[in-house]
Amino acid sequence: MNKIPLTTFGAQQLKEELQQLKSVARPEIIAAIAEARSHGDLSENAEYEAAKEKQGFIEGRIAELEHKLSHAHIINPQEIHADGRIVFGATVTLLNLSNDEEIRYQIVGDDEADIKVKKISVNSPIARALIGKEEGEIAEVQAPSGMREYEILTVEYI
């Protein structure tokens, strides 16, 4: 079975979500199902059907999180010794050579990726183009809008 790469922060987020689902959401939905059952005929009870559907979603998400955490390869970016190369967990500052715009990304696992907070998936085209490169190198990224070039300004393990 393949390991699922996660940063320590990403693993903590998944653990917190799992704890919330098990200790809050699961008991709430069990209570909602019991309440809906008390209303009588289940064949015409929309509340019961909705609660059962939500229960299925919650149980599925719990199973998914447990699977991911049991197969996780947790990486602390601060403990990486990659000699300035871009690897999983690294935070990079790039210069877009077409418009001189600086951008900063952290390369994380698929479950942690969130472009709004500048975290990109290790499987994204830009991360794949960056992996293994060092400060000062140029990375060519095939984007939907065409080829883009980025100069790597800094590589940090924070």
Contact map, one row per residue, 1 for C-alpha under 8 A:
11100000000000000000000000000000000000000000000000000000000000000000001000000000000000000000000000000000000000000000000000000000000000000000000000000000000000
11110000000000000000000000000000000000000000000000000000000000000000001000000000000000000000000000000000000000000000000000000000000000000000000000000000000000
11111000000000000000000000000000000000000000000000000000000000000000001110000000000000000000000000000000000000000000000000000000000000000000000000000000000000
01111100000000000000000000000000000000000000000000000000000000000001001110000000000000000000000000000000000010000000000000000000000000000000000000000000000000
00111110000000000000000000000000000000000000000000000000000000000000000111100000000000000000000000000000000110000000000000000000000000000000000000000000000000
00011111111000000000000000000000000000000000000000000000000000000000000111100000000000000000000000000000000110110000000000000000000000000000000000000000000000
00001111111000000000000000000000000000000000000000000000000000000000000001111000000000001000000000000000000110000000000000000000000000000000000000000000000000
00000111111100000000000000000000000000000000000000000000000000000000000001111000000000000000000000000000000000000000000000000000000000000000000000000000000000
00000111111110000000000000000000000000000000000000000000000000000000000000000000000000000000000000000000000000000000000000000000000000000000000000000000000000
00000111111111000000000000000000000000000000000000000000000000000000000000000000000000000000000000000000000010110000000000000000000000000000000000000000000000
00000111111111100000000000000000000000000000000000000000000000000000100101000000000000000000000000000000000000000000000000000000000000000000000000000000000000
00000001111111110000000000000000000000000000000000000000000000000000000000000000000000000000000000000000000000000000000000000000000000000000000000000000000000
00000000111111111000000000000000000000000000000000000000000000000000000000000000000000000000000000000000000000000000000000000000000000000000000000000000000000
00000000011111111100000000000000000000000000000000000000000000001000100000000000000000000000000000000000000000000000000000000000000000000000000000000000000000
00000000001111111110000000000000000000000000000000000000000000001000100000000000000000000000000000000000000000000000000000000000000000000000000000000000000000
00000000000111111111000000000000000000000000000000000000000000000000000000000000000000000000000000000000000000000000000000000000000000000000000000000000000000
00000000000011111111100000000000000000000000000000000000000000000000000000000000000000000000000000000000000000000000000000000000000000000000000000000000000000
00000000000001111111110000000000000000000000000000000000000001001100000000000000000000000000000000000000000000000000000000000000000000000000000000000000000000
00000000000000111111111000000000000000000000000000000000000000000000000000000000000000000000000000000000000000000000000000000000000000000000000000000000000000
00000000000000011111111110000000000000000000000000000000000000000000000000000000000000000000000000000000000000000000000000000000000000000000000000000000000000
00000000000000001111111111000000000000000000000000000000010001000000000000000000000000000000000000000000000000000000000000000000000000000000000000000000000000
00000000000000000111111111100000000000000000000000000000000001000000000000000000000000000000000000000000000000000000000000000000000000000000000000000000000000
00000000000000000011111111100000000000000000000000000000000000000000000000000000000000000000000000000000000000000000000000000000000000000000000000000000000000
00000000000000000001111111110000000000000000000000000000000000000000000000000000000000000000000000000000000000000000000000000000000000000000000000000000000000
00000000000000000001111111111000000000000000000000000000010000000000000000000000000000000000000000000000000000000000000000000000000000000000000000000000000000
00000000000000000000111111111100000000000000000000000010011000000000000000000000000000000000000000000000000000000000000000000000000000000000000000000000000000
00000000000000000000011111111110000000000000000000000000000000000000000000000000000000000000000000000000000000000000000000000000000000000000000000000000000000
00000000000000000000000111111111000000000000000000000000000000000000000000000000000000000000000000000000000000000000000000000000000000000000000000000000000000
00000000000000000000000011111111100000000000000000100110000000000000000000000000000000000000000000000000000000000000000000000000000000000000000000000000000000
00000000000000000000000001111111110000000000000000000010000000000000000000000000000000000000000000000000000000000000000000000000000000000000000000000000000000
00000000000000000000000000111111111000000000000000000000000000000000000000000000000000000000000000000000000000000000000000000000000000000000000000000000000000
00000000000000000000000000011111111100000000000100100000000000000000000000000000000000000000000000000000000000000000000000000000000000000000000000000000000000
00000000000000000000000000001111111110000000000100110000000000000000000000000000000000000000000000000000000000000000000000000000000000000000000000000000000000
00000000000000000000000000000111111111000000000000000000000000000000000000000000000000000000000000000000000000000000000000000000000000000000000000000000000000
00000000000000000000000000000011111111100000000000000000000000000000000000000000000000000000000000000000000000000000000000000000000000000000000000000000000000
00000000000000000000000000000001111111110000101100100000000000000000000000000000000000000000000000000000000000000000000000000000000000000000000000000000000000
00000000000000000000000000000000111111111100000100000000000000000000000000000000000000000000000000000000000000000000000000000000000000000000000000000000000000
00000000000000000000000000000000011111110000000000000000000000000000000000000000000000000000000000000000000000000000000000000000000000000000000000000000000000
00000000000000000000000000000000001111111000100000000000000000000000000000000000000000000000000000000000000000000000000000000000000000000000000000000000000000
00000000000000000000000000000000000111111100100000000000000000000000000000000000000000000000000000000000000000000000000000000000000000000000000000000000000000
00000000000000000000000000000000000010111111100000000000000000000000000000000000000000000000000000000000000000000000000000000000000000000000000000000000000000
00000000000000000000000000000000000010011111100100000000000000000000000000000000000000000000000000000000000000000000000000000000000000000000000000000000000000
00000000000000000000000000000000000000001111100000000000000000000000000000000000000000000000000000000000000000000000000000000000000000000000000000000000000000
00000000000000000000000000000000000000001111110000000000000000000000000000000000000000000000000000000000000000000000000000000000000000000000000000000000000000
00000000000000000000000000000000000100111111111110000000000000000000000000000000000000000000000000000000000000000000000000000000000000000000000000000000000000
00000000000000000000000000000000000000000001111111000000000000000000000000000000000000000000000000000000000000000000000000000000000000000000000000000000000000
00000000000000000000000000000000000100000000111111100000000000000000000000000000000000000000000000000000000000000000000000000000000000000000000000000000000000
00000000000000000000000000000001100110000100111111110000000000000000000000000000000000000000000000000000000000000000000000000000000000000000000000000000000000
00000000000000000000000000000000000000000000111111111000000000000000000000000000000000000000000000000000000000000000000000000000000000000000000000000000000000
00000000000000000000000000000000000000000000011111111100000000000000000000000000000000000000000000000000000000000000000000000000000000000000000000000000000000
00000000000000000000000000001001100100000000001111111110000000000000000000000000000000000000000000000000000000000000000000000000000000000000000000000000000000
00000000000000000000000000000000100000000000000111111111000000000000000000000000000000000000000000000000000000000000000000000000000000000000000000000000000000
00000000000000000000000000000000000000000000000011111111100000000000000000000000000000000000000000000000000000000000000000000000000000000000000000000000000000
00000000000000000000000000001000000000000000000001111111110000000000000000000000000000000000000000000000000000000000000000000000000000000000000000000000000000
00000000000000000000000001001100000000000000000000111111111000000000000000000000000000000000000000000000000000000000000000000000000000000000000000000000000000
00000000000000000000000000000000000000000000000000011111111100000000000000000000000000000000000000000000000000000000000000000000000000000000000000000000000000
00000000000000000000000000000000000000000000000000001111111110000000000000000000000000000000000000000000000000000000000000000000000000000000000000000000000000
00000000000000000000100011000000000000000000000000000111111111000000000000000000000000000000000000000000000000000000000000000000000000000000000000000000000000
00000000000000000000000001000000000000000000000000000011111111100000000000000000000000000000000000000000000000000000000000000000000000000000000000000000000000
00000000000000000000000000000000000000000000000000000001111111110000000000000000000000000000000000000000000000000000000000000000000000000000000000000000000000
00000000000000000000000000000000000000000000000000000000111111111000000000000000000000000000000000000000000000000000000000000000000000000000000000000000000000
00000000000000000100110000000000000000000000000000000000011111111100000000000000000000000000000000000000000000000000000000000000000000000000000000000000000000
00000000000000000000000000000000000000000000000000000000001111111110000000000000000000000000000000000000000000000000000000000000000000000000000000000000000000
00000000000000000000000000000000000000000000000000000000000111111111000000000000000000000000000000000000000000000000000000000000000000000000000000000000000000
00000000000001100100000000000000000000000000000000000000000011111111100000000000000000000000000000000000000000000000000000000000000000000000000000000000000000
00000000000000000100000000000000000000000000000000000000000001111111110000000000000000000000000000000000000000000000000000000000000000000000000000000000000000
00000000000000000000000000000000000000000000000000000000000000111111111000000000000000000000000000000000000000000000000000000000000000000000000000000000000000
00010000000000000000000000000000000000000000000000000000000000011111111100000000000000000000000000000000000000000000000000000000000000000000000000000000000000
00000000001001100000000000000000000000000000000000000000000000001111111100000000000000000000000000000000000000000000000000000000000000000000000000000000000000
00000000000000000000000000000000000000000000000000000000000000000111111100000000000000000000000000000000000000000000000000000000000000000000000000000000000000
11110000000000000000000000000000000000000000000000000000000000000011111110000000000000000000000000000000000000000000000000000000000000000000000000000000000000
00111100001000000000000000000000000000000000000000000000000000000001111111000000000000000000000000000000000000000000000000000000000000000000000000000000000000
00111100000000000000000000000000000000000000000000000000000000000000001111100000000000000000000000000000000000000000000000000000000000000000000000000000000000
00001111001000000000000000000000000000000000000000000000000000000000000111110000000000000000000000000000000000000000000000000000000000000000000000000000000000
00001111000000000000000000000000000000000000000000000000000000000000000011111010000000001000000000000000000000000000000000000000000000000000000000000000000000
00000011000000000000000000000000000000000000000000000000000000000000000001111111000000001000000000000000000000000000000000000000000000000000000000000000000000
00000011000000000000000000000000000000000000000000000000000000000000000000111111000000011100000000000000000000000000000000000000000000000000000000000000000011
00000000000000000000000000000000000000000000000000000000000000000000000000011111000000000000000000000000000000000000000000000000000000000000000000000000000011
00000000000000000000000000000000000000000000000000000000000000000000000000111111100000000000000000000000000000000000000000000000000000000000000000000000000010
00000000000000000000000000000000000000000000000000000000000000000000000000011111110000000000000000000000000000000000000000000000000000000000000000000000000010
00000000000000000000000000000000000000000000000000000000000000000000000000000011111000000000000000000000000000000000000000000000000000000000000000000000000000
00000000000000000000000000000000000000000000000000000000000000000000000000000001111111100000000000000000000000000000000000000000000000000000000000000000000000
00000000000000000000000000000000000000000000000000000000000000000000000000000000111110000000000000000000000000000000000000000000000000000000000000000000000000
00000000000000000000000000000000000000000000000000000000000000000000000000000000011111000000000000000000000000000000000000000000000001100000000000000000001100
00000000000000000000000000000000000000000000000000000000000000000000000000000000011111100000000000000000000000000000000000000000001111100000000000000000001000
00000000000000000000000000000000000000000000000000000000000000000000000000000000010111110101000000000000000000000000000000000000011111000000000000000000001000
00000000000000000000000000000000000000000000000000000000000000000000000000000000010011111100000000000000001000000000000000000000001100000000000000000000000000
00000000000000000000000000000000000000000000000000000000000000000000000000001000000001111100000000000000001100000000000001000000001000000000000000000000000000
00000010000000000000000000000000000000000000000000000000000000000000000000111000000000111110000000000000011100000000000000000000000000000000000000000000000010
00000000000000000000000000000000000000000000000000000000000000000000000000001000000001111111000000000000011000000000000000000000000000000000000000000000001111
00000000000000000000000000000000000000000000000000000000000000000000000000000000000000001111100000000001111000000000000000000000000000000000000000000000001111
00000000000000000000000000000000000000000000000000000000000000000000000000000000000001000111110000000001110000000000000000000000000000000000000000000001111100
00000000000000000000000000000000000000000000000000000000000000000000000000000000000000000011111000000111100000000000000000000000000000000000000000000001111000
00000000000000000000000000000000000000000000000000000000000000000000000000000000000000000001111100000111000000000000000000000000000000000000000000000111110000
00000000000000000000000000000000000000000000000000000000000000000000000000000000000000000000111110011110000000000000000000000000000000000000000000000111100000
00000000000000000000000000000000000000000000000000000000000000000000000000000000000000000000011111111110000000000000000000000000000000000000000000011110000000
00000000000000000000000000000000000000000000000000000000000000000000000000000000000000000000001111111000000000000000000000000000000000000000000000011110000000
00000000000000000000000000000000000000000000000000000000000000000000000000000000000000000000000111110000000000000000000000000000000000000000000000011000000000
00000000000000000000000000000000000000000000000000000000000000000000000000000000000000000000000111111000000000000000000000000000000000000000000000000000000000
00000000000000000000000000000000000000000000000000000000000000000000000000000000000000000000001111111100000000000000000000000000000000000000000000000000000000
00000000000000000000000000000000000000000000000000000000000000000000000000000000000000000000001110111110000000000000000000000000000000000000000000000000000000
00000000000000000000000000000000000000000000000000000000000000000000000000000000000000000000111100011111000000000000000000000000000000000000000000000000000000
00000000000000000000000000000000000000000000000000000000000000000000000000000000000000000000111100001111100000000000000000000000000000000000000000000000000000
00000000000000000000000000000000000000000000000000000000000000000000000000000000000000000011110000000111110000000000010000000000000000000000000000000000000000
00000000000000000000000000000000000000000000000000000000000000000000000000000000000000000011100000000011111000000000011100000000000000000000000000000000000000
00000000000000000000000000000000000000000000000000000000000000000000000000000000000000001111000000000001111100000000011100000000000000000000000000000000000000
00000000000000000000000000000000000000000000000000000000000000000000000000000000000000111110000000000000111110000000001111000010000000000000000000000000000000
00001110000000000000000000000000000000000000000000000000000000000000000000000000000000011000000000000000011111011000001111000000000000000000000000000000000000
00011110010000000000000000000000000000000000000000000000000000000000000000000000000000000000000000000000001111111000000111100000000000000000000000000000000000
00000000000000000000000000000000000000000000000000000000000000000000000000000000000000000000000000000000000111111000000111100000000000000000000000000000000000
00000100010000000000000000000000000000000000000000000000000000000000000000000000000000000000000000000000000011111000000000000000000000000000000000000000000000
00000100010000000000000000000000000000000000000000000000000000000000000000000000000000000000000000000000000111111100001010000000000000000000000000000000000000
00000000000000000000000000000000000000000000000000000000000000000000000000000000000000000000000000000000000111111110001110000000000000000000000000000000000000
00000000000000000000000000000000000000000000000000000000000000000000000000000000000000000000000000000000000000011111111100000000000000000000000000000000000000
00000000000000000000000000000000000000000000000000000000000000000000000000000000000000000000000000000000000000001111111100000000000000000000000000000000000000
00000000000000000000000000000000000000000000000000000000000000000000000000000000000000000000000000000000000000000111111000000000000000000000000000000000000000
00000000000000000000000000000000000000000000000000000000000000000000000000000000000000000000000000000000000000000111111000000000000000000000000000000000000000
00000000000000000000000000000000000000000000000000000000000000000000000000000000000000000000000000000001110000000111111100000000000000000000000000000000000000
00000000000000000000000000000000000000000000000000000000000000000000000000000000000000000000000000000000111100011111111110000000000000000000000000000000000000
00000000000000000000000000000000000000000000000000000000000000000000000000000000000000000000000000000000111111001110011111010010000000000000000000000000000000
00000000000000000000000000000000000000000000000000000000000000000000000000000000000000000000000000000000001111011000001111110010000000000000000000000000000000
00000000000000000000000000000000000000000000000000000000000000000000000000000000000000010000000000000000001111000000000111110011000000000000000000000000000000
00000000000000000000000000000000000000000000000000000000000000000000000000000000000000000000000000000000000011000000000011111011000000000000000000000000000000
00000000000000000000000000000000000000000000000000000000000000000000000000000000000000000000000000000000000000000000000111111111000000000000000000000000000000
00000000000000000000000000000000000000000000000000000000000000000000000000000000000000000000000000000000000000000000000000111111100000000000111000000000000000
00000000000000000000000000000000000000000000000000000000000000000000000000000000000000000000000000000000000000000000000000011111110000000000110000000000000000
00000000000000000000000000000000000000000000000000000000000000000000000000000000000000000000000000000000001000000000000111111111111000000000000000000000000000
00000000000000000000000000000000000000000000000000000000000000000000000000000000000000000000000000000000000000000000000001111111111000000000000000000000000000
00000000000000000000000000000000000000000000000000000000000000000000000000000000000000000000000000000000000000000000000000001111111000000011100000000000000000
00000000000000000000000000000000000000000000000000000000000000000000000000000000000001000000000000000000000000000000000000000111111110000010000000000000000000
00000000000000000000000000000000000000000000000000000000000000000000000000000000000011110000000000000000000000000000000000000011111110000000000000000000000000
00000000000000000000000000000000000000000000000000000000000000000000000000000000000011100000000000000000000000000000000000000000011111000000000000000000000000
00000000000000000000000000000000000000000000000000000000000000000000000000000000000011000000000000000000000000000000000000000000011111101010000000000000000000
00000000000000000000000000000000000000000000000000000000000000000000000000000000000111000000000000000000000000000000000000000000000111111000000000000001001000
00000000000000000000000000000000000000000000000000000000000000000000000000000000000110000000000000000000000000000000000000000000000011111000000000000011111000
00000000000000000000000000000000000000000000000000000000000000000000000000000000000000000000000000000000000000000000000000000000000001111100000000000011100000
00000000000000000000000000000000000000000000000000000000000000000000000000000000000000000000000000000000000000000000000000000000000011111110000000000011000000
00000000000000000000000000000000000000000000000000000000000000000000000000000000000000000000000000000000000000000000000000000000000000011111000000001111000000
00000000000000000000000000000000000000000000000000000000000000000000000000000000000000000000000000000000000000000000000000000000110010001111100000001111000000
00000000000000000000000000000000000000000000000000000000000000000000000000000000000000000000000000000000000000000000000000000000100000000111110000111100000000
00000000000000000000000000000000000000000000000000000000000000000000000000000000000000000000000000000000000000000000000000001100100000000011111000111100000000
00000000000000000000000000000000000000000000000000000000000000000000000000000000000000000000000000000000000000000000000000001100000000000001111101110000000000
00000000000000000000000000000000000000000000000000000000000000000000000000000000000000000000000000000000000000000000000000001000000000000000111111110000000000
00000000000000000000000000000000000000000000000000000000000000000000000000000000000000000000000000000000000000000000000000000000000000000000011111000000000000
00000000000000000000000000000000000000000000000000000000000000000000000000000000000000000000000000000000000000000000000000000000000000000000001111100000000000
00000000000000000000000000000000000000000000000000000000000000000000000000000000000000000000000000000000000000000000000000000000000000000000011111110000000000
00000000000000000000000000000000000000000000000000000000000000000000000000000000000000000000000000000000000000000000000000000000000000000001111011111000000000
00000000000000000000000000000000000000000000000000000000000000000000000000000000000000000000000111000000000000000000000000000000000000000001111001111100000000
00000000000000000000000000000000000000000000000000000000000000000000000000000000000000000000000111000000000000000000000000000000000000000111100000111110000000
00000000000000000000000000000000000000000000000000000000000000000000000000000000000000000000011110000000000000000000000000000000000000000111100000011111000000
00000000000000000000000000000000000000000000000000000000000000000000000000000000000000000000011110000000000000000000000000000000000000111110000000001111100000
00000000000000000000000000000000000000000000000000000000000000000000000000000000000000000001111000000000000000000000000000000000000001111110000000000111111000
00000000000000000000000000000000000000000000000000000000000000000000000000000000000000000001111000000000000000000000000000000000000000110000000000000011111000
00000000000000000000000000000000000000000000000000000000000000000000000000000000000000000001110000000000000000000000000000000000000000100000000000000001111100
00000000000000000000000000000000000000000000000000000000000000000000000000000000000111000111100000000000000000000000000000000000000001100000000000000001111110
00000000000000000000000000000000000000000000000000000000000000000000000000000000000100000111000000000000000000000000000000000000000000000000000000000000011111
00000000000000000000000000000000000000000000000000000000000000000000000000001111000000001110000000000000000000000000000000000000000000000000000000000000001111
00000000000000000000000000000000000000000000000000000000000000000000000000001100000000000110000000000000000000000000000000000000000000000000000000000000000111
